[in-house]
Amino acid sequence: MPGNFRGLLMMRKFDAVVVSDLHLGARNSCTDDFLRFLEFIDTDCLILNGDLFDDERLRRLRPCDVRVIDALRLFGQSRRVEWLLGNHDPPADWFAGLLGIETRDELLLDVGGRPYLVYHGHGWDRSLELPGILISTADWIYAGCQWVDPSHRLARVLKRKSKVFCRAVNKLRVRAIATAHERALAGVILGHTHVAHDGWFEGKHYLNSGCWTERPAGFVGVRQGRARHYTWNNGAAPKLTSFAPAAAASELEWPGGMLTPC
């Protein structure tokens, strides 16, 4: 078997895959990319870690969004699919009543015999306590930038330049590490922020799967007892993501300022 083909087969196989923030119904949801991803990936466990939908009332759903829901239900007929709730999703009883899907807020994932918490992260985000009009305006600006610039570079720059946003992202990261210590976890996998990460802090593994409203999209894959972050770029094979070295433990603050510069 040619080496390149063998390597491609290896990149398809995962023990578990965690994705989040597809935001079905949003104009910038990369539904076609996600459908190709479902066809490509080979795993017995797919975890949808919140914000599958963009609106809890399911407004603005398009035919391409419905195709994703149908594909996920078909995927779940032969494999384990876990549905976790995010702040944009309908309530649990809606999922159960209309789709026949049982949801949960979090789960523990076995990674090489070590427990990892998988949780969307919105319950730790104090910025959601801001007035609704501010949150809606920020969402509108973010989506507008992605519409104006299909490369999504403008939206990423806007996120990096927003001190308020960066502070919220880093506070969630610090809270995740604190929770890992409190609950004797090896690591925590979040979504919510749309900012991918894979790093170690105070001996605890923190990952964020990123989102499917930008390219390249991101996910957390588990294979051979390790959880790593990967990117998926419009049909190309998954690639490991490189991140800057983790901050020193002395830089961690909760609930203080930023963990590292954005």
N, C-alpha and C positions, 0 to 999 in steps of 0.2 A: 504494500500500500504506500503511495507517495507520501513523503513527510508532511507536505503542506495540507493534504487531505486529512491525514491522521491528526494533525494539529487542529484543524477545523472541527473535527468530530469531538476532540477533547474540550474545545471551547463551548460546545453545545451542552455538555453534561454538567449538571449541578445537583447536589443533594437537596438544596433548597434555594429558592430565589425570593427576594423581598423587593417589591416595587411600591411606589407611593405617588400620590399627587398627579394622577392622570387628568383630573378635572374634566370629565366628560360633560359636554355642553358648552365649554369655553371655546372661543374661537381659535385659541392657540394650542388646544389639545392635539398632540401628535398621534392621532388615532391610527393612521395608516402605518406609521412606524411601529406602534405597539402590536398591531395585528401581525406584522411580519416577525416581530420578536416572539410572539406566542407560537408561531409556526416553526421558528428556528430552535427555540430553547428546549432542552430535554431535562426535565426535572419531575420528581414525584411530589414536590411540595412547592406551591406558589402562595406567597403571602402578600395580600393587597393591604398595605399599611396606611390606609386612610386617604380621604379626599379622592375617592374614585370619581365622584361627581363634583361639579362646580357649584351647584345650587341645591339646597336641601329640598326645594320644591320641584326640582328636576325641570326647570324652565330651560328653553333653548336647546333641548336635545335634538340632534340631527340624525339622519339615517346612519352615518358613519359611527356615531356614538352607540346606537342600538346594535350595530354589528359587533362592536367590542363586547357588549354585555352578552350577546349570544355566544360569542367565541369563548368567553370566560366560563359560561355555564357548560358549554361543550367540553372545555378543558377539564372542568371539575367532575365530569362523568367518569373519568378514568384515573384521575389524580386528585390529590388532596389540595383543596383551595381554601385558604383562611381569609375571611373578610373582616378587617379591622376598621373601626369607625374613625373619621376625622371630623374637623369642625365644619366642613362644607357638606358633609353627607347627610342624607335623611336619617331620622331616628331608627333605632334597631327594630321597632315593631313594624315600620314600613317595609324594611328589607324582608322581614319574615312573612308579612301579610301579602305582599304583592309579588315578590320574587321567590318566596320560599327559601330564603337564605338566612342562616343564623349568623349573626355578627357578634363580635366581642370588642372590648376596649384595648386589650393587650394580650400577649401570649409569651410564653417562655420557649425559646428555640434552643435545641441541643446542638452545639457546635463543638465537635470533637470531645464530647463528654462534659462540656462546660456550658452553664446556662447563660443565654443572652436574652435580655428583654427586648421585645419588639413592640413599639408603641408609637403612635403618630406624633405625639409631642405637644399638641395644642393645649392640653390641660396645664402645661407648665409655662405657657406663653402669656405673660402679663400684658403684652401689648394689645391682646384681644379685648382688654377692658377699656380701651380707648373708645371715644364716641364712634358709633357705627358709620357716620358720614366720613370720618377720617380714613377708616379702614377701607370703605368702598372706593374712596377717591384714590387711595394708593393702589388698590387692585386695578382700577381703571387705567391709571397711568402706566402700570407695569404691562398690562395687556396691550395698551395702545402702542407702547414702544416695540413690542414684538410684532405687531401688525405692520408698523411703519418700516421696521428693519427685520426682514425674514431670517437674517443670519443670527438674530437674537443677541448680537454683541452689545447693542445699545442697552438692552434690558439688564444684561449682566454687569455692565459698567455702572448703571444706575443703582443696582443693589450694592455694589462694592463701595460706592460713594456715599451711601446713606448711613450716617452714623447711628441713627435710631435703629435702623434695620440690623446693622452689624451688631449692635449691642444686644438686641433680642436674640440673634442667632447664637452668640457666644454665651449668653445666659442659659439658653437651653442646653448647650453643650456641658456647661458646668453643672447644671442640675442633673443631667444624665449621669455624669461621673459620680456625683454625690449619691444618687440612687443606687448605682452599682455597688458602692461601698456599704450602704445601709442594708441592701438586700443580698449581699454576698454574691453578686453577679460577676461574670467574667467580662461582660460587655453590654452595650445598649445600642439598638438600631432604631433611629428615628426617621421621620419624614418632615412634613410641615413647612420647613424653612425654604425648600427648593435649593438649598445649598449643600452640595455633596461633600462628604468628608469621610476620612478613614485614618484614624490616628490613635495613639496610646497616651493616656494621661493618668499619672499616679497608678500605673499598673493596670488600668482598666481600658478596654477597647471601646472607642466611640465611633460609630458609623452613622452617616446620613445618606439615604439612597438617592437624594436629589429629586428630580421631577421628570415628567413627560410633557411639559409645556415649553421646553427649550430643546435645542439640539447642540451637542449630543445629549440624549437622555441618559439616565443613570439607574443602576440597580445594585443591590447587594447580593452576591452569590456565595454560596457555601459549598466547598468541595474539599475533600481530603482533610477534613477537620479544621478548616480555616474559613473565616468570613472575610471577604475582600469586596472593595467597590470596583465596579466595572462601568464602562460607558457603551452605549449602543447608538451608532450614528447612521440612521437612515438605511438600515439593511446590512451594514458591514458587520463582520464578526465582532463579538464583545472584546473590549480591551481593558486591561487593568489600568486603573487610574493612579497617577502619581500625585502625591500631596507633599507640601512642605513639612519639614520635621515638626513634631509636636512641641508645644510650648512647655517650658519647665513648670514643675508643680507649683513653684512659688508665684507663678503668674495667674493661677486659678483664683477666681473670686466669685463668691455668691453671697448676696445678690448684688455685688458691686459692679465695677465697670467691665470693659471688654476683656476677653481672654487674650486675644492676639489682634494685631491691627488688621482691618479689612482692606 
